[in-house]
Amino acid sequence: QVQLVESGGGLVQPGGSLRLSCAASGRHFSIYAMGWYRQAPGKQRELVATMSNSGSTNYGDSVKGRFLISRDNAKKMVYLQMNSLKPEDTAVYYCNAVVSGATIWPWGQGTQVTVSS
């Protein structure tokens, strides 16, 4: 059973930066695309960014040019560098493996990001 543990969230002022981390247990991490998702209060969970097992990336329109996804297969980690944060980025952030557009592992607890002055 794979477990996902997200960390690095917090309270930050608009325009600030945070770096989120996601640690995955289990085998075969490197063969999967990994994604970051977020869920704001009262809204559905949305895809923020993905990185394939070969390193290609995709970003949601609202975060393009501000967020950067990366991964370290040896450590079974995936990261999300978030810059120029906006209040609308406030949400709980989660990571997961992605296959054909669907997540495949149980969700972790997520990490709360709050952007506010």
Sine and cosine of phi, psi and omega as CSV:
sin_phi,cos_phi,sin_psi,cos_psi,sin_omega,cos_omega
0.00,0.00,0.86,-0.52,0.01,-1.00
-0.98,0.20,0.66,-0.75,0.12,-0.99
-0.88,-0.48,0.64,-0.77,0.03,-1.00
-0.90,-0.43,0.74,-0.67,0.01,-1.00
-0.78,-0.63,0.92,-0.39,0.01,-1.00
-0.99,-0.10,0.53,-0.85,0.02,-1.00
-0.43,-0.90,0.18,-0.98,0.08,-1.00
0.97,-0.24,-0.09,1.00,0.01,-1.00
-0.95,0.31,0.08,-1.00,0.01,-1.00
0.25,-0.97,-0.18,-0.98,0.03,-1.00
-0.99,-0.15,0.79,-0.61,-0.02,-1.00
-0.64,-0.77,0.51,-0.86,0.02,-1.00
-0.98,0.20,0.43,-0.90,0.09,-1.00
-0.81,0.59,0.67,-0.74,-0.06,-1.00
1.00,0.00,-0.16,0.99,-0.02,-1.00
-0.99,0.13,-0.07,-1.00,-0.06,-1.00
-0.74,-0.67,0.47,-0.88,0.14,-0.99
-0.59,-0.81,0.45,-0.89,0.11,-0.99
-0.84,-0.54,0.89,-0.45,0.02,-1.00
-1.00,-0.05,0.52,-0.85,0.05,-1.00
-0.80,-0.60,0.51,-0.86,0.06,-1.00
-0.69,-0.73,0.84,-0.55,0.02,-1.00
-0.96,-0.28,0.75,-0.66,0.00,-1.00
-0.90,-0.43,0.69,-0.73,0.11,-0.99
-0.99,-0.11,0.07,-1.00,0.07,-1.00
1.00,0.00,0.03,-1.00,-0.10,-0.99
-0.99,-0.13,0.22,-0.98,0.17,-0.98
0.92,0.39,0.37,0.93,0.01,-1.00
-0.81,0.59,-0.69,0.72,-0.17,-0.98
-0.93,0.36,-0.29,0.96,-0.06,-1.00
-1.00,0.08,-0.18,0.98,-0.10,-1.00
-0.97,-0.22,0.56,-0.83,0.28,-0.96
-0.93,0.38,0.55,-0.84,0.03,-1.00
-0.86,-0.52,0.57,-0.82,-0.03,-1.00
-0.73,-0.69,0.45,-0.89,0.19,-0.98
-0.95,-0.30,0.69,-0.73,0.02,-1.00
-0.80,-0.60,0.29,-0.96,0.09,-1.00
-0.57,-0.82,0.45,-0.89,0.03,-1.00
-0.68,-0.74,0.89,-0.45,0.06,-1.00
-1.00,0.00,0.38,-0.93,-0.01,-1.00
-0.83,0.56,0.76,-0.64,0.04,-1.00
0.97,0.23,0.10,1.00,-0.03,-1.00
-0.84,-0.54,0.32,-0.95,0.05,-1.00
-0.97,0.24,0.41,-0.91,0.08,-1.00
-0.91,0.42,0.69,-0.72,-0.02,-1.00
-0.80,-0.60,0.46,-0.89,0.01,-1.00
-0.98,0.18,0.75,-0.66,-0.01,-1.00
-0.98,-0.19,-0.75,0.66,-0.07,-1.00
-0.33,-0.95,0.49,-0.87,0.10,-0.99
-0.72,-0.70,0.45,-0.89,0.13,-0.99
-0.71,-0.70,0.81,-0.58,0.00,-1.00
-0.96,0.28,0.12,-0.99,0.03,-1.00
-0.94,0.35,-0.25,0.97,0.05,-1.00
-0.99,-0.14,-0.05,1.00,0.09,-1.00
0.98,-0.22,-0.04,1.00,0.04,-1.00
-0.97,0.26,0.53,-0.85,-0.11,-0.99
-0.82,-0.58,0.42,-0.91,0.14,-0.99
-0.63,-0.77,0.56,-0.83,-0.05,-1.00
-0.75,-0.67,0.51,-0.86,0.14,-0.99
-0.92,0.38,0.48,-0.88,-0.07,-1.00
-0.85,0.53,-0.56,0.83,-0.09,-1.00
-0.96,0.28,-0.24,0.97,-0.05,-1.00
-0.88,-0.48,-0.05,1.00,-0.01,-1.00
-0.84,0.54,0.72,-0.70,0.00,-1.00
0.99,0.11,-0.15,0.99,0.00,-1.00
-0.89,-0.45,-0.55,0.83,-0.05,-1.00
-0.95,-0.32,0.48,-0.88,0.02,-1.00
-0.65,-0.76,0.85,-0.53,0.03,-1.00
-0.99,-0.11,0.60,-0.80,0.07,-1.00
-0.52,-0.85,0.21,-0.98,-0.01,-1.00
-0.53,-0.85,0.41,-0.91,0.08,-1.00
-0.77,-0.63,0.99,-0.17,-0.09,-1.00
-0.91,0.42,-0.57,0.82,-0.01,-1.00
-0.89,0.46,-0.56,0.83,0.00,-1.00
-0.99,-0.10,-0.06,1.00,-0.06,-1.00
0.83,0.56,0.76,0.66,-0.03,-1.00
-0.82,-0.58,0.53,-0.85,0.17,-0.98
-0.74,-0.67,0.59,-0.81,-0.13,-0.99
-0.81,-0.58,0.38,-0.92,0.11,-0.99
-0.67,-0.74,0.95,-0.30,0.09,-1.00
-1.00,0.07,0.85,-0.53,-0.06,-1.00
-0.89,-0.45,0.88,-0.48,0.00,-1.00
-0.88,-0.47,0.28,-0.96,0.04,-1.00
0.76,0.65,0.74,0.67,-0.09,-1.00
-0.90,0.43,0.56,-0.83,-0.02,-1.00
-0.85,-0.52,0.39,-0.92,0.04,-1.00
-0.82,0.57,-0.54,0.84,0.00,-1.00
-0.95,0.31,-0.09,1.00,0.12,-0.99
-0.99,0.11,-0.09,1.00,0.02,-1.00
-0.88,0.47,0.82,-0.57,-0.06,-1.00
-0.01,-1.00,0.15,-0.99,0.22,-0.97
-1.00,-0.02,0.77,-0.63,-0.06,-1.00
-0.96,-0.27,0.69,-0.72,-0.03,-1.00
-0.76,-0.65,0.39,-0.92,0.16,-0.99
-0.86,-0.51,0.34,-0.94,0.06,-1.00
-0.24,-0.97,0.32,-0.95,0.15,-0.99
-0.99,0.15,0.53,-0.85,-0.09,-1.00
-0.80,-0.59,0.79,-0.62,0.09,-1.00
-0.75,-0.66,0.86,-0.51,-0.01,-1.00
0.78,0.63,0.65,0.76,0.08,-1.00
0.99,0.12,-0.01,1.00,-0.02,-1.00
-0.89,-0.46,0.59,-0.81,0.07,-1.00
-0.98,0.20,0.49,-0.87,-0.15,-0.99
-0.84,-0.55,-0.17,0.99,-0.04,-1.00
-0.92,-0.40,0.35,-0.94,0.08,-1.00
-0.88,0.47,0.62,-0.79,0.00,-1.00
-0.93,0.37,0.58,-0.82,0.15,-0.99
-0.99,0.14,-0.20,-0.98,-0.05,-1.00
-0.99,0.14,-0.24,0.97,-0.03,-1.00
0.97,0.22,0.14,-0.99,0.06,-1.00
-0.71,-0.70,0.75,-0.66,-0.10,-0.99
-0.99,0.15,0.77,-0.63,0.13,-0.99
-0.89,-0.45,0.83,-0.56,0.03,-1.00
-0.82,-0.57,0.85,-0.53,0.01,-1.00
-0.93,-0.36,0.93,-0.36,-0.09,-1.00
-0.34,-0.94,0.53,-0.85,0.08,-1.00
-1.00,-0.06,0.00,0.00,0.00,0.00
